[in-house]
Amino acid sequence: MLQLLIVLSLIAALDFYGYQAFRTALGKARWLPWLYWGFHLLLYAGIAVLIANGRETPRWFFTSFFSFWVVCYLPKLFLALPLLIEDVGRLARWSWRRLSTSRVAPPAGAAAEPGPDLTAQSSSGSNKISRSKFISQLALGIASVPFAGTLYGVTLGKYDYRLRRVKIPIANLPQAFEGFTITHISDIHTGSFDDKRAVWRGIEMVNEQNSDLIFFTGDLINTYIDEVKGYEDIFSSLTAPQGVFSVLGNHDYGNYAQWPDERAKADHFKKVIDTHGQFGWNLLMNEHQLIQRDGHRLAIIGVENWGKSRHFPKKGDLAKALDGARDAEVKLLLSHDPSHWDAQVRPEYNDIDVTFSGHTHGFQFGVEIPGVKWSPAQYMYEEWAGLYQKENQYLYVNRGFGFLGFAGRVGIWPEVTVIELTRA
């Protein structure tokens, strides 16, 4: 309850600062309060619906409202900052004047000298804008940048597939596998899609790479396997000379739905497994397959979901998956959750060369420009996007093909990755 009150208080503060900025920058137009607060009443009504329904809120409503809410309120954080700084400065100046006045009292009967008017126009001319109006216009200008970014993210950005190419040097790589390529995607989350043509473009990008293998590292659905209806032809079109290999993610087990009994949940899970096969994908459930070239062997190892957090299932059995593959010169592991790498893979299986993961989505929000890589994901996962190396082992965390919760992406774009293996 306390957390809810804090969140609602923050929302109210942001709305107050937003109104102050518009009122100061645009003038005291009679229509402004009606338009501004009328619009926000609709937002408050949506928040009330979410609170009242709780977990019973339909997913489509939660996703749509939350995405709209982010578009409205993320810019307000940037808008409120300069206004807050101005208010703190104004309070400090007022406090200093009061303190100075109390120390040096005016002669008896003398009128107190008025303090400076912070919003007064400059004495150099009546055309100069007030300090408050300037700060408000500056705040609105700053807020327009994240507003444009989030608006792009929920319209086009969520399907703005980015191709990334990464070379991974492996010391024990046989010459027969030099230049071997893998196209890696993860976290499709089919139930979130609303543009089939855009998804087609992303899958076509995968096939156009003509890689030796295609890896999919889990979370085909959000909740129910029925979400894939209408997309069967798209995902069935994935093809590679050495095959398409997949594993399960935490969303594939049916744990985010209410089931009448365990039998219904088990039947649904079987449908999830069967769907991978219907797509022509090789689903690896704590097992492996070997690829041989010129007498050398490369092992593709796949485990069920294994997450360090207690909130996610630990169904992966790496010992079972490796049984019969320990003699392969190269070992590639598909494991949905990147926390598996530090928690078990590296400490216990230092012969696994590369681990392929997803799961984090990079939080679908962040900044990735030369010299800067930041996302809220980094406060929950040590490895959250891209390539990581510790000693002679590598981890690649895919940023995800789809999206979940927030129906958009800002700064962390959907990803198709081509990994090339090379001799170190």
C-alpha positions in Angstrom: 0.0 0.0 0.0 2.8 2.4 0.9 4.5 1.7 -2.5 1.3 2.5 -4.3 0.9 5.8 -2.4 4.5 6.7 -3.3 3.9 5.9 -7.0 0.6 7.9 -7.1 2.3 10.9 -5.3 5.0 10.9 -7.9 2.5 10.8 -10.7 0.6 13.7 -9.1 3.9 15.7 -8.8 4.8 15.1 -12.4 1.3 16.2 -13.6 1.5 19.3 -11.5 4.9 20.3 -13.0 3.6 19.5 -16.4 0.6 21.8 -16.0 2.8 24.5 -14.6 5.2 24.3 -17.6 2.4 24.5 -20.1 0.6 27.3 -18.3 3.7 29.4 -17.9 5.0 28.8 -21.5 1.6 29.2 -23.3 -0.1 31.8 -21.1 -3.2 31.5 -19.0 -5.5 30.4 -21.8 -9.0 29.5 -20.5 -9.0 26.2 -22.5 -5.7 24.9 -21.1 -6.8 23.6 -17.7 -9.9 21.9 -19.3 -7.8 20.2 -21.9 -4.9 19.3 -19.7 -6.8 18.0 -16.7 -9.6 16.4 -18.8 -6.9 14.3 -20.6 -5.3 13.3 -17.3 -8.7 12.3 -15.9 -8.7 9.6 -18.5 -5.3 8.5 -17.4 -6.4 8.4 -13.8 -9.4 6.3 -14.8 -7.1 3.8 -16.5 -4.9 3.6 -13.4 -8.1 3.0 -11.3 -9.1 0.1 -13.6 -5.7 -1.5 -13.2 -5.8 -1.2 -9.4 -9.3 -2.5 -9.2 -8.8 -5.5 -11.5 -5.3 -6.4 -10.4 -4.1 -9.6 -12.0 -7.5 -10.0 -13.7 -6.8 -7.1 -16.0 -6.8 -8.3 -19.6 -3.3 -8.4 -21.0 -4.2 -6.3 -24.1 -5.5 -3.5 -21.8 -2.5 -3.6 -19.5 -0.1 -3.6 -22.5 -1.9 -0.8 -24.4 -2.4 1.4 -21.3 1.1 0.9 -19.9 2.6 1.7 -23.3 0.5 4.9 -23.6 1.4 5.8 -20.0 5.1 5.5 -20.7 4.7 7.8 -23.7 3.0 10.4 -21.5 5.1 10.2 -18.3 8.6 9.4 -19.3 9.0 12.8 -21.0 7.6 14.4 -17.8 10.5 13.1 -15.8 12.8 15.2 -18.1 10.4 18.1 -18.0 10.2 18.2 -14.2 13.9 18.2 -13.7 14.7 21.8 -14.7 11.6 23.0 -13.1 12.5 21.3 -9.8 16.0 22.8 -10.0 14.5 26.2 -10.5 12.2 25.7 -7.6 15.0 24.6 -5.3 17.1 27.6 -6.4 14.1 29.9 -5.8 13.6 28.5 -2.3 17.3 28.9 -1.6 17.3 32.6 -2.7 14.2 33.3 -0.7 15.7 31.6 2.4 18.9 33.6 2.0 16.9 36.9 1.8 14.9 36.1 4.9 18.1 35.1 6.7 19.9 38.3 5.6 16.9 40.5 6.6 16.7 39.0 10.1 20.4 39.7 10.6 20.2 43.3 9.5 17.0 44.7 10.7 15.8 48.0 9.0 15.6 51.2 11.1 12.4 51.7 13.1 9.7 53.0 10.9 11.5 52.3 7.6 9.7 50.3 5.0 11.2 46.9 4.2 13.0 46.7 0.8 11.2 44.3 -1.5 13.1 41.3 -2.8 13.8 40.8 -6.5 10.9 39.6 -8.6 12.2 36.3 -10.1 9.6 36.4 -12.9 9.9 40.1 -13.7 10.9 41.1 -17.2 14.4 42.3 -17.8 14.9 46.1 -17.5 16.6 46.2 -20.9 13.3 45.8 -22.7 9.7 44.7 -22.5 10.2 42.1 -25.2 12.4 39.9 -23.0 10.7 36.8 -21.6 10.5 36.2 -17.9 12.9 33.8 -16.2 10.0 31.4 -15.3 8.7 31.4 -18.9 12.2 30.7 -20.2 12.7 27.8 -17.8 9.3 26.4 -18.8 10.0 26.6 -22.5 13.4 25.0 -21.9 11.7 22.1 -19.9 9.2 21.5 -22.7 12.0 21.5 -25.3 14.0 18.9 -23.3 10.9 16.8 -22.8 10.1 16.8 -26.5 13.1 14.6 -27.2 12.1 11.6 -25.0 8.5 12.1 -26.1 9.5 11.7 -29.8 11.7 8.7 -28.9 9.0 6.9 -27.0 6.4 7.7 -29.6 8.7 6.2 -32.3 9.3 3.2 -30.0 5.6 2.2 -29.7 4.8 2.8 -33.4 7.8 1.8 -35.5 10.7 1.1 -33.1 9.3 -2.2 -31.9 9.8 -3.6 -35.4 13.0 -1.8 -36.2 15.1 -5.0 -36.5 18.8 -4.4 -36.3 21.3 -6.8 -37.7 24.4 -7.3 -35.6 27.5 -9.2 -36.6 29.9 -10.7 -34.0 33.1 -12.8 -34.4 34.0 -15.1 -31.6 37.5 -16.5 -31.5 37.8 -20.0 -30.1 41.2 -21.5 -29.3 40.2 -25.1 -29.9 38.1 -24.5 -33.1 39.0 -27.1 -35.8 39.9 -25.7 -39.2 36.8 -27.5 -40.5 34.6 -25.1 -38.6 36.5 -21.9 -39.4 34.0 -19.3 -40.5 31.0 -21.3 -39.3 28.0 -19.0 -38.8 25.0 -18.9 -36.6 22.0 -16.5 -36.8 20.7 -16.0 -33.3 17.2 -14.7 -32.3 15.4 -14.9 -29.0 12.2 -13.9 -27.2 9.7 -13.8 -30.0 6.7 -13.3 -27.7 4.2 -13.9 -30.5 1.2 -12.7 -28.5 2.5 -9.2 -28.5 2.6 -8.7 -32.2 0.1 -6.5 -34.1 1.8 -6.2 -37.5 2.3 -9.5 -39.3 4.0 -7.9 -42.3 6.6 -6.4 -40.0 7.3 -9.8 -38.4 7.7 -11.2 -41.9 10.4 -8.7 -42.6 12.3 -9.7 -39.5 12.1 -13.4 -40.3 13.2 -12.7 -43.9 16.2 -10.9 -42.5 17.1 -14.0 -40.5 16.9 -16.2 -43.7 18.8 -13.7 -45.8 22.0 -14.3 -43.7 22.3 -17.8 -45.1 24.0 -19.0 -41.9 24.9 -22.6 -41.2 22.6 -22.7 -38.2 19.8 -20.8 -36.7 19.4 -20.6 -32.9 16.2 -19.5 -31.0 16.7 -19.2 -27.3 13.2 -19.3 -25.9 10.0 -17.5 -25.1 8.0 -18.2 -28.2 4.8 -17.1 -26.5 3.6 -14.8 -23.7 1.1 -17.1 -22.1 -0.9 -19.4 -24.5 0.1 -21.4 -27.6 -2.9 -20.1 -29.5 -0.9 -16.9 -29.9 1.0 -18.4 -32.8 -2.2 -18.8 -34.9 -1.7 -16.8 -38.1 2.1 -16.9 -37.7 2.7 -20.5 -38.5 3.8 -19.8 -42.1 6.2 -17.2 -40.9 8.1 -19.2 -38.4 8.0 -22.4 -40.5 9.9 -20.5 -43.2 13.1 -20.3 -41.0 15.7 -22.5 -42.6 19.4 -23.2 -42.4 21.7 -25.9 -44.0 22.5 -27.4 -40.6 19.1 -26.8 -39.1 17.1 -24.6 -36.7 17.6 -25.3 -33.0 15.5 -24.0 -30.1 15.0 -24.1 -26.4 12.3 -23.1 -24.0 12.1 -19.9 -22.0 10.2 -19.1 -18.8 7.1 -17.9 -20.6 6.8 -21.2 -22.5 5.8 -23.3 -19.4 2.3 -21.8 -18.9 3.2 -20.4 -15.4 1.6 -17.1 -16.2 -1.9 -18.4 -16.7 -4.7 -19.8 -14.5 -5.4 -23.5 -15.3 -8.3 -25.6 -14.0 -6.0 -28.4 -13.1 -2.5 -29.7 -13.6 -3.7 -31.9 -16.5 -4.8 -28.9 -18.5 -1.4 -27.2 -17.9 0.5 -30.3 -19.0 -1.7 -30.6 -22.1 -0.9 -27.0 -23.0 2.8 -27.6 -22.5 2.8 -30.5 -24.8 1.2 -28.3 -27.5 4.1 -25.8 -27.0 6.6 -28.6 -27.5 4.7 -29.9 -30.6 4.6 -26.5 -32.1 8.4 -26.3 -32.3 8.4 -29.5 -34.2 5.6 -28.3 -36.5 7.8 -25.3 -37.4 10.6 -27.7 -38.3 12.7 -26.6 -35.3 14.8 -29.0 -33.3 13.7 -28.4 -29.7 16.5 -29.4 -27.3 15.2 -30.3 -23.9 18.3 -31.1 -21.8 19.9 -32.8 -24.8 22.4 -32.2 -27.6 23.0 -32.9 -31.3 26.4 -33.2 -33.0 27.5 -31.7 -36.3 30.5 -33.4 -37.9 32.9 -32.1 -40.5 36.1 -33.8 -41.6 36.1 -36.0 -38.6 35.6 -33.1 -36.1 32.6 -32.6 -34.0 30.7 -29.5 -32.9 28.1 -30.1 -30.1 24.9 -28.1 -30.0 23.6 -28.3 -26.4 20.2 -27.2 -25.3 18.7 -27.0 -21.8 15.3 -26.1 -20.4 14.9 -22.8 -18.6 17.4 -22.3 -15.8 17.2 -19.0 -14.0 19.2 -17.9 -11.0 16.2 -16.0 -9.6 13.7 -17.9 -7.6 11.0 -16.3 -9.7 11.9 -18.4 -12.8 11.9 -22.2 -13.2 15.1 -24.2 -12.8 14.3 -27.1 -15.2 17.6 -27.2 -17.0 19.8 -30.3 -16.6 23.2 -29.5 -18.1 24.8 -32.8 -17.0 22.1 -34.7 -18.8 22.4 -32.5 -21.9 26.1 -33.0 -22.1 26.0 -36.8 -21.7 27.7 -38.2 -24.8 29.0 -34.8 -26.0 32.0 -34.2 -23.7 34.5 -35.3 -26.4 33.3 -32.8 -29.0 36.0 -30.2 -29.8 33.5 -27.3 -29.7 30.5 -26.9 -27.4 27.7 -24.4 -28.0 25.0 -24.0 -25.3 21.5 -22.6 -25.7 20.2 -21.5 -22.4 17.4 -18.9 -22.2 18.4 -17.0 -19.0 21.9 -15.4 -19.0 22.2 -15.7 -15.2 22.8 -19.4 -15.9 26.2 -18.6 -17.3 27.8 -17.2 -14.1 25.7 -19.3 -11.7 26.4 -22.8 -13.1 27.9 -22.9 -16.6 31.3 -21.2 -15.9 31.9 -22.7 -12.4 31.1 -26.3 -13.4 31.5 -26.6 -17.2 34.5 -24.7 -18.4 34.6 -26.7 -21.6 31.5 -25.0 -22.9 32.9 -22.4 -25.4 29.9 -20.2 -26.1 26.5 -19.8 -24.4 23.6 -18.2 -26.3 20.9 -16.5 -24.2 18.1 -13.9 -24.3 15.5 -13.2 -21.7 16.4 -9.6 -20.6 15.2 -7.8 -23.8 17.6 -5.1 -22.6 14.4 -3.9 -20.8 13.4 -2.6 -24.3 14.7 0.8 -23.0 18.2 2.3 -22.8 21.0 4.0 -24.6 23.5 2.3 -26.8 25.8 4.8 -28.6 29.6 4.7 -29.0 31.0 5.0 -25.5 27.7 4.7 -23.7 25.8 1.4 -22.9 23.1 1.8 -20.3 19.7 0.2 -19.5 17.8 -0.5 -16.3 18.5 -4.2 -17.1 22.0 -3.8 -15.8 20.8 -3.4 -12.3 19.2 -6.9 -12.4 21.6 -8.8 -14.7 25.4 -8.5 -14.9 25.2 -9.7 -18.5 22.2 -8.2 -20.2 23.0 -7.5 -23.9 25.7 -8.3 -26.3 28.9 -10.3 -26.1 30.7 -11.1 -22.8 34.0 -13.0 -22.2 35.4 -14.4 -19.0 38.7 -16.3 -19.4 38.2 -18.7 -22.4 34.3 -18.7 -22.3 31.8 -16.5 -24.1 28.2 -15.5 -23.5 26.0 -13.8 -26.1 22.8 -12.2 -24.8 20.4 -11.4 -27.6 18.2 -8.3 -27.1 15.1 -10.1 -28.3 13.1 -10.3 -31.5 9.7 -9.3 -29.9 8.5 -7.3 -27.0 6.5 -7.8 -23.8 4.6 -5.5 -21.3 5.7 -2.3 -22.9 4.6 -2.5 -26.5 7.6 -0.7 -27.9 11.4 -0.3 -27.8 13.4 2.8 -27.1 17.1 2.7 -27.7 17.3 -1.1 -27.4 16.1 -2.3 -30.7 14.9 -5.8 -31.7 17.8 -7.9 -32.8 19.0 -10.4 -35.4 22.5 -11.5 -34.7 25.0 -13.3 -36.9 27.8 -15.1 -34.9 30.9 -16.2 -36.8 33.2 -18.7 -35.2 36.9 -18.2 -35.9 40.1 -19.7 -34.7 41.8 -17.7 -32.0 
